[in-house]
Amino acid sequence: MPPKGGGLRRNAVWAFVGAVLASAGWAAAVVAVPDLVSNDSSPRSLGNYHLSDDFCATAKPSRLLETYTVTTDSSSPSHHTDRTAALDSMNCSMSLKRTGGGTDSEYASVYIRADLHKAVNPAPEQTAGKELYRARGYQITDIPGIGEDAFFIYKDDGTSGSYHSLFAEVQIRDGGMTYYISYNASYTQGKGNPPSMTELRNDLQTDGDNAVRAMRK
């Protein structure tokens, strides 16, 4: 049996790290790439996008869950919704285990968030964040046909020898709505069977498209 306690603790940490990286990355991009942040800060239309009280249900990553099952404990799955005058937001985090996996490296986590920006235009910060990821060696692939701007971010960091940290994310912006789904995992080379970059892109893109459609219903 895999050491469940350690795996689940790592999943909780990865979910937190994914959230911090996304928010810190956008903030850092404004400082690191100031020319990319324009003065066009006027709010954009939110169209039919709306909040839900259970974002894990609204944005359920069904495609990803064809490969993984959700591990249920006191912190997974978890969701939260905030309503303020300037920004509404909702998020969901899940600890995952690869279906049929037999090693600790078969664990992963997913963090999903959507923001409804009511006071500013989110496009400049998202563009700056995208370029910051690129500058840090992440692979960026644009995704046509979803919202006004959508792209896939990927990095398999094997700088620690046989130990790899795997990160994949899809970001979508449509008017004043921003959405992202982040996948984090770690594995030892030769052990476990992490999804390929293509598999992750297809899964996260499908789940992202489905989520933003559900937010408009």
Rosetta blueprint (number, residue, H / E / L):
1 M L
2 P L
3 P L
4 K H
5 G H
6 G H
7 G H
8 L H
9 R H
10 R H
11 N H
12 A H
13 V H
14 W H
15 A H
16 F H
17 V H
18 G H
19 A H
20 V H
21 L H
22 A H
23 S H
24 A H
25 G H
26 W H
27 A H
28 A H
29 A H
30 V H
31 V H
32 A H
33 V L
34 P H
35 D H
36 L H
37 V L
38 S L
39 N L
40 D L
41 S L
42 S L
43 P L
44 R L
45 S L
46 L L
47 G L
48 N L
49 Y L
50 H L
51 L L
52 S L
53 D L
54 D L
55 F H
56 C H
57 A H
58 T H
59 A L
60 K L
61 P L
62 S L
63 R L
64 L H
65 L H
66 E H
67 T L
68 Y E
69 T E
70 V E
71 T E
72 T L
73 D E
74 S L
75 S L
76 S E
77 P L
78 S E
79 H E
80 H E
81 T E
82 D E
83 R E
84 T L
85 A L
86 A L
87 L E
88 D E
89 S E
90 M E
91 N E
92 C E
93 S E
94 M E
95 S E
96 L E
97 K E
98 R E
99 T L
100 G L
101 G L
102 G L
103 T L
104 D H
105 S H
106 E H
107 Y E
108 A E
109 S E
110 V E
111 Y E
112 I E
113 R E
114 A E
115 D E
116 L E
117 H E
118 K L
119 A L
120 V L
121 N L
122 P L
123 A H
124 P H
125 E H
126 Q H
127 T H
128 A H
129 G H
130 K H
131 E H
132 L H
133 Y H
134 R H
135 A H
136 R L
137 G L
138 Y L
139 Q E
140 I E
141 T E
142 D E
143 I L
144 P L
145 G L
146 I L
147 G L
148 E L
149 D E
150 A E
151 F E
152 F E
153 I E
154 Y E
155 K E
156 D E
157 D E
158 G E
159 T E
160 S E
161 G L
162 S L
163 Y E
164 H E
165 S E
166 L E
167 F E
168 A E
169 E E
170 V E
171 Q E
172 I E
173 R E
174 D E
175 G L
176 G L
177 M E
178 T E
179 Y E
180 Y E
181 I E
182 S E
183 Y E
184 N E
185 A E
186 S E
187 Y E
188 T E
189 Q L
190 G L
191 K L
192 G L
193 N L
194 P L
195 P L
196 S L
197 M H
198 T H
199 E H
200 L H
201 R H
202 N H
203 D H
204 L H
205 Q H
206 T H
207 D H
208 G H
209 D H
210 N H
211 A H
212 V H
213 R H
214 A H
215 M L
216 R L
217 K L
